[in-house]
Structure formats: C-alpha cells, structure tokens
Amino acid sequence: MAETQKLRWGILSTANIGMAKVTPAIQKSAHSDVVAIASRNGDAARRAADRLGIARAYGSYEDLLADPEIDAIYNPLPNHLHVEMTLAANAAGKHVLCEKPIAITAEDAKQLRGARTDRLIMEAFMVRFHAQWHRAREIARSGELGEVRAVRAVFSYHNVDPNNVRNKADIGGGGMLDIGCYPVTAGRFFFEAEPLRVVSLMERDPAFGTDRLASVIADFGGGRQLNFMVSTQMVPNQSVEILGTKGRVEIIIPFNAPQGLATALLVDQGYALDASLARREIFPPSDQYTEMAEAFALAALGQGTLPYGVEDAIKSMQVLDAIFESERTGAWAAVKAG
C-alpha cells in the first residue's frame, strides 16, 4: 500500500490557541505532519515541542521559515503580526494557515495580494469546515425555512487580564477583531453574499481602550439582516440562528464546538415557542480544526481546492472596517469593496 502523502507543518509561536487546540488537531489530520515549532525563546520552543511530540524546535521564527523540510506554516501570532509573518512565510515558499483576523484593517490585508500565488494563504475560520455549519446552510438553501431574512448571533466571554493580547488595543486587541469576525463570517456564509452597510454601537474599556461590548446590524440588501452582539467582559455565551419566514435553524455551540464530540442543531417551525417541538439533528464526533487542517493539506498537496483565500479574507476585513467607521461616526457606514 502506498504511503500517505503528508503536508509538513511548522508552527509559528507557542501561542495558547495553537498549543491547546489547533496544533493537536493538525496532528490528527491524515495528510498532515507537524515537524517543527518556533518561539522567540528557544527553551519555550523546546518545552512546547516536547509537550506535543514535535521533533524540531527553533529559537526564532526566521530559522523555522528557513527550514526546507517545512511545507506549510500555521500562524497564531498576535493580530498585528499576521500579515507581516504570513508574507515572510509565503516569500520563503510556505503555504500559510493564518489565525483570524488575517489583519487589523482591510488595507493591511490587501498587502497579501502581492504574495506568491503558487502558495496557499487562508484565514483560519475553522467553523466553515464543521458539518453543522454546512448542514445549516443546506437547510437554508432547501427552502424549508421559507425566505431567509435574518441571521442572529451572540459571542461573549469574560477576560480582564491586562497582560492578555486580547486586551491590548495597540496590537489589535478588542472584541470585534477577536470574536466579532465570527458573526460577520456567519452572515456572509449563510446569506452567501456581502453586506452593503453596517451600523454599530460600541462601549470601550476605560483602561484598556479596547471594545468590550458591541452590537452590530449589517444590511445584506433585499430585506436581509445580520444582527449580533459580542463582548469580552460578559458571561460566556454563544449562539447562531438563521431565521426565515417559515422556520429557523439554531446551531448549538456554533463557534467553539467541542473538539472530538458530537454536536447538534435545531430546526424549528415555530409550533411551540419554547422549541419543544423542534427537530434536533445530531452530528457525529468531529474536530473542526482537524477538518480545516485536512482540507488545507489536501489543497496544498494538489488533491483538493480550498474555497477561501486572500480575497475572502479581505472582504471580511472590509466589513470590520465599516463597523469601526460606524463607531467613529455614529451612523451607517458603507462596506467598501475593492
């Protein structure tokens, strides 16, 4: 039997999301092999490598990028380094899976248009690879919900650690860039369209300067609306609903679907307001990070095609830009394409 071809990964930093969630998930991908990890601290890199069973550890990002036996990079660095290090990895001939948001602004993201096109660059929205999201969109497409008019979402957690990168405004911290990008992705994914304009209301932490509570309405045209609330200093909570003229779909735990466990969604025709008569669909255990890594690996190995690339990431950033513009002006802001 022929040996399975594998994409050889290098992990750019020992960031917690990579250590706790993404790197172990990549290691479970059938067409992936994590061969190296880097940190600006060599001892930290070695400890991380030992913890995850990774062969090579580098004390600088540059050394990892120079390794000719690495095909792809996972970039979970702080937001302000996403574009810079993604471009550096691309120039070194590596494919790049970059954590969201891919940039801090759309103009920052547009630098990626100058990258080598013979190497993949994708923003790591793992939710788009989970079966529950694909099934929810399939139901919306089917007409079972009638005319789909609204997507509604909530995403919140509580984090007041001043040393956490999410609470550092100067390097891209704040709720909108950290988690607001997920409801934006949900609206674009389920409407299969781009919003025309947005309006937002934000409240900022007086010490951190970051947006800690925000509400947004996005107009997708044709009477379609996305509305969502995100917060970095409220009780942990998350939900996504797709609402139509005849029914609704609710994704249970839409963003942080438990890794390796079964998940569910509800399909509700409104027969009972407490949803007691809703249909519950169960999905077998899966890991959305592994599904994402496997899709990326197959595409990089020439055995598949990724549905998302640089242009998709720029479109997402253009929506986020408009949300911040609305905060500044107190009015509707157009989503600027181009």
C-alpha positions as CSV (number, residue, x, y, z in Angstrom):
1,M,0.0,0.0,0.0
2,A,1.3,3.4,-1.0
3,E,2.4,5.7,1.9
4,T,0.0,8.6,2.5
5,Q,1.5,11.9,1.3
6,K,1.6,14.4,4.1
7,L,2.0,18.2,4.3
8,R,4.8,19.0,6.7
9,W,3.8,21.8,9.1
10,G,5.8,24.3,11.1
11,I,4.0,26.1,14.0
12,L,4.9,29.8,14.3
13,S,4.9,30.5,18.1
14,T,3.8,28.8,21.2
15,A,0.5,30.8,21.4
16,N,-2.1,29.2,23.6
17,I,-4.6,28.6,20.9
18,G,-2.0,26.7,18.9
19,M,-0.8,24.7,21.8
20,A,-4.2,23.8,23.3
21,K,-6.4,23.4,20.2
22,V,-5.0,23.9,16.7
23,T,-1.7,22.1,16.7
24,P,-3.0,18.9,18.3
25,A,-5.9,19.0,15.8
26,I,-3.4,19.3,12.9
27,Q,-1.6,16.3,14.2
28,K,-4.8,14.3,13.9
29,S,-5.1,15.2,10.2
30,A,-4.4,12.2,8.0
31,H,-2.5,14.3,5.5
32,S,-0.5,16.4,7.9
33,D,2.7,16.0,9.9
34,V,3.7,18.7,12.4
35,V,7.5,18.6,12.2
36,A,8.6,21.9,13.9
37,I,7.6,24.7,16.2
38,A,9.3,28.1,16.9
39,S,9.4,30.7,19.6
40,R,11.5,33.7,20.2
41,N,12.6,31.8,23.3
42,G,14.5,28.6,22.4
43,D,13.7,27.0,25.8
44,A,10.0,27.7,25.4
45,A,10.1,26.2,21.9
46,R,11.8,23.1,23.2
47,R,9.3,22.7,26.0
48,A,6.4,23.1,23.6
49,A,7.9,20.6,21.2
50,D,8.4,18.0,24.0
51,R,4.8,18.6,25.2
52,L,3.3,17.9,21.7
53,G,5.8,15.4,20.5
54,I,7.2,17.6,17.8
55,A,10.7,16.7,16.5
56,R,12.3,20.1,15.9
57,A,12.2,23.3,18.0
58,Y,13.6,26.7,16.8
59,G,14.5,29.7,18.9
60,S,13.5,32.2,16.1
61,Y,10.7,32.4,13.6
62,E,13.3,33.1,10.9
63,D,15.0,29.7,11.5
64,L,11.7,27.9,11.1
65,L,10.9,29.7,7.9
66,A,14.3,28.8,6.5
67,D,13.8,25.1,7.1
68,P,13.4,23.5,3.6
69,E,11.6,20.5,5.1
70,I,8.6,22.5,6.1
71,D,5.8,22.9,3.5
72,A,3.3,25.0,5.5
73,I,3.1,27.3,8.4
74,Y,0.3,27.8,11.0
75,N,0.5,31.4,12.2
76,P,-1.2,32.1,15.5
77,L,0.8,35.2,16.4
78,P,-0.9,38.4,17.8
79,N,-3.1,40.2,15.2
80,H,-0.6,42.9,14.3
81,L,1.9,40.3,13.1
82,H,-0.5,38.2,11.0
83,V,0.2,40.0,7.7
84,E,3.9,40.5,8.3
85,M,4.7,36.9,9.1
86,T,2.3,35.5,6.6
87,L,4.1,37.4,3.9
88,A,7.5,36.3,5.3
89,A,6.4,32.6,5.2
90,N,5.0,33.0,1.8
91,A,8.2,34.5,0.5
92,A,10.0,31.5,2.0
93,G,7.9,29.3,-0.2
94,K,5.5,28.1,2.5
95,H,1.7,27.7,2.4
96,V,0.1,29.6,5.3
97,L,-2.9,29.0,7.5
98,C,-3.2,32.3,9.4
99,E,-5.3,32.8,12.5
100,K,-8.2,35.2,12.3
101,P,-8.5,38.1,11.8
102,I,-6.0,37.9,9.0
103,A,-5.1,41.6,9.6
104,I,-6.1,44.7,11.6
105,T,-7.5,46.6,8.7
106,A,-8.5,45.8,5.1
107,E,-5.6,48.0,3.8
108,D,-3.3,45.8,5.9
109,A,-4.9,42.7,4.4
110,K,-4.5,43.9,0.9
111,Q,-0.7,43.6,1.2
112,L,-1.4,39.8,0.8
113,R,-2.4,40.4,-2.8
114,G,1.3,40.8,-3.5
115,A,2.1,37.3,-2.2
116,R,3.2,34.4,-4.3
117,T,0.2,32.8,-5.9
118,D,1.7,29.3,-6.1
119,R,1.3,29.0,-2.3
120,L,-1.9,28.9,-0.4
121,I,-2.9,31.6,2.2
122,M,-6.1,31.0,4.2
123,E,-7.7,32.7,7.2
124,A,-8.3,30.0,9.9
125,F,-12.1,30.2,10.3
126,M,-12.5,26.6,11.4
127,V,-16.3,26.9,11.7
128,R,-16.7,26.9,8.0
129,F,-15.4,23.3,7.9
130,H,-17.7,21.9,10.6
131,A,-20.6,19.7,9.4
132,Q,-23.1,21.6,11.5
133,W,-22.4,24.8,9.6
134,H,-22.7,23.1,6.2
135,R,-25.9,21.3,7.2
136,A,-27.4,24.6,8.5
137,R,-26.6,26.3,5.1
138,E,-28.1,23.3,3.3
139,I,-31.3,23.7,5.2
140,A,-31.4,27.4,4.5
141,R,-30.9,26.7,0.8
142,S,-33.5,24.0,0.7
143,G,-36.5,26.4,1.3
144,E,-37.5,24.6,4.5
145,L,-37.1,27.9,6.3
146,G,-39.0,29.9,3.7
147,E,-37.3,33.1,2.7
148,V,-34.3,33.6,4.9
149,R,-34.4,37.1,6.3
150,A,-32.1,37.2,9.3
151,V,-29.0,35.8,10.9
152,R,-28.7,36.5,14.6
153,A,-25.6,35.8,16.7
154,V,-24.1,36.3,20.2
155,F,-20.5,35.6,21.2
156,S,-19.1,36.6,24.6
157,Y,-16.5,35.7,27.2
158,H,-15.1,37.3,30.3
159,N,-11.4,38.3,30.2
160,V,-10.0,41.3,32.2
161,D,-6.3,40.2,32.3
162,P,-4.3,43.3,31.3
163,N,-1.5,41.1,30.0
164,N,-3.7,39.2,27.6
165,V,-3.2,40.2,24.0
166,R,-6.9,40.5,23.6
167,N,-6.8,43.4,25.9
168,K,-4.0,45.3,24.2
169,A,-5.5,47.9,21.8
170,D,-2.2,48.8,20.1
171,I,-1.7,45.2,18.7
172,G,-5.2,44.6,17.5
173,G,-7.0,43.6,20.7
174,G,-10.7,44.0,21.4
175,G,-13.8,42.1,20.9
176,M,-14.6,43.0,17.4
177,L,-11.4,41.7,15.9
178,D,-11.2,38.7,18.2
179,I,-14.7,37.4,18.1
180,G,-16.9,39.9,16.1
181,C,-15.3,38.4,13.0
182,Y,-17.1,35.2,13.6
183,P,-20.7,36.6,13.4
184,V,-19.5,38.5,10.3
185,T,-18.4,35.2,8.8
186,A,-21.7,33.7,9.8
187,G,-23.7,36.3,7.9
188,R,-21.5,36.0,4.8
189,F,-21.6,32.2,5.0
190,F,-25.3,31.8,5.4
191,F,-26.6,34.6,3.2
192,E,-23.8,33.7,0.6
193,A,-23.5,37.4,0.0
194,E,-21.6,40.5,1.2
195,P,-23.2,43.2,3.4
196,L,-23.8,46.6,1.8
197,R,-23.7,48.7,5.0
198,V,-23.4,48.4,8.8
199,V,-24.2,50.3,11.9
200,S,-22.6,49.7,15.3
201,L,-22.7,50.6,18.9
202,M,-19.6,50.0,21.0
203,E,-18.5,50.5,24.6
204,R,-14.8,50.5,25.4
205,D,-12.9,49.6,28.5
206,P,-11.6,52.8,30.1
207,A,-8.3,51.3,31.0
208,F,-7.5,49.0,28.0
209,G,-9.1,51.2,25.3
210,T,-10.4,48.0,23.7
211,D,-14.0,47.5,22.6
212,R,-15.5,45.3,25.3
213,L,-19.2,45.3,24.2
214,A,-20.6,45.9,20.7
215,S,-23.8,45.4,18.9
216,V,-24.0,45.5,15.1
217,I,-26.6,45.4,12.3
218,A,-25.4,44.6,8.8
219,D,-27.7,45.2,5.8
220,F,-27.3,42.5,3.2
221,G,-29.9,44.0,0.9
222,G,-33.2,42.5,-0.2
223,G,-34.6,42.8,3.4
224,R,-31.8,40.5,4.8
225,Q,-30.2,41.5,8.1
226,L,-27.4,40.2,10.3
227,N,-27.5,41.4,13.8
228,F,-25.1,40.4,16.5
229,M,-23.6,41.2,19.9
230,V,-20.1,40.4,21.1
231,S,-18.4,41.1,24.4
232,T,-15.1,40.3,26.1
233,Q,-16.3,41.1,29.6
234,M,-19.7,39.3,29.9
235,V,-20.8,35.8,30.8
236,P,-19.6,33.2,28.3
237,N,-22.2,32.6,25.7
238,Q,-22.6,31.9,22.0
239,S,-25.4,31.3,19.6
240,V,-26.2,31.5,15.9
241,E,-29.7,31.4,14.4
242,I,-30.8,31.5,10.8
243,L,-34.4,32.8,10.6
244,G,-36.8,32.6,7.7
245,T,-40.5,33.2,7.0
246,K,-41.4,29.6,7.8
247,G,-38.7,28.3,10.2
248,R,-35.4,28.8,11.9
249,V,-32.2,26.9,12.4
250,E,-30.2,27.2,15.6
251,I,-26.6,25.9,15.8
252,I,-25.8,24.6,19.3
253,I,-22.4,25.8,20.3
254,P,-21.7,27.4,16.9
255,F,-18.2,28.8,17.4
256,N,-16.3,26.6,19.9
257,A,-17.9,23.3,19.0
258,P,-16.4,20.8,21.4
259,Q,-13.5,19.0,19.8
260,G,-14.0,15.3,19.2
261,L,-17.6,15.3,20.5
262,A,-21.0,15.1,18.9
263,T,-22.8,18.4,18.1
264,A,-26.4,19.4,17.3
265,L,-28.6,21.9,15.6
266,L,-32.3,22.6,16.0
267,V,-34.8,23.1,13.1
268,D,-37.9,24.9,14.4
269,Q,-41.1,25.7,12.5
270,G,-42.4,27.7,15.5
271,Y,-45.1,25.2,16.5
272,A,-44.2,25.9,20.2
273,L,-42.5,29.0,21.4
274,D,-40.3,27.0,23.8
275,A,-38.9,25.0,20.9
276,S,-40.2,21.8,22.4
277,L,-41.4,20.6,19.0
278,A,-38.2,21.5,17.2
279,R,-36.4,18.8,15.3
280,R,-32.9,18.1,16.7
281,E,-30.2,16.9,14.3
282,I,-27.1,15.2,15.8
283,F,-23.7,15.2,14.2
284,P,-21.1,12.5,14.9
285,P,-18.0,13.4,16.9
286,S,-15.6,15.6,14.9
287,D,-12.9,18.3,15.3
288,Q,-13.5,21.4,13.2
289,Y,-9.8,22.3,13.5
290,T,-8.8,18.9,12.1
291,E,-11.3,19.2,9.3
292,M,-9.9,22.6,8.4
293,A,-6.3,21.3,8.5
294,E,-7.2,18.3,6.4
295,A,-8.9,20.4,3.8
296,F,-5.9,22.8,3.7
297,A,-3.4,19.9,3.5
298,L,-5.2,18.2,0.6
299,A,-5.4,21.5,-1.3
300,A,-1.7,22.2,-0.7
301,L,-0.8,18.7,-1.9
302,G,-2.8,19.2,-5.1
303,Q,-5.6,16.8,-4.0
304,G,-8.3,19.4,-3.4
305,T,-9.4,23.0,-3.8
306,L,-9.8,25.5,-0.9
307,P,-13.0,27.6,-1.2
308,Y,-11.4,30.5,0.7
309,G,-8.3,32.6,0.0
310,V,-6.8,36.1,0.2
311,E,-9.8,37.8,-1.4
312,D,-12.3,36.3,1.0
313,A,-10.2,37.4,3.9
314,I,-10.0,41.0,2.6
315,K,-13.8,41.1,2.2
316,S,-14.2,40.1,5.9
317,M,-11.8,42.9,6.9
318,Q,-13.8,45.4,4.8
319,V,-16.9,44.6,6.9
320,L,-14.9,45.0,10.1
321,D,-13.5,48.3,8.9
322,A,-17.0,49.6,8.2
323,I,-18.1,48.5,11.7
324,F,-15.3,50.7,13.3
325,E,-16.2,53.5,10.9
326,S,-19.8,53.4,12.2
327,E,-18.5,53.6,15.7
328,R,-16.5,56.7,14.8
329,T,-19.3,58.5,13.0
330,G,-22.3,57.2,14.9
331,A,-24.1,56.5,11.6
332,W,-24.4,53.8,9.0
333,A,-21.2,53.1,7.1
334,A,-20.9,51.6,3.7
335,V,-18.9,48.4,3.3
336,K,-16.2,49.5,0.8
337,A,-15.3,46.9,-1.8
338,G,-12.1,46.9,-3.9
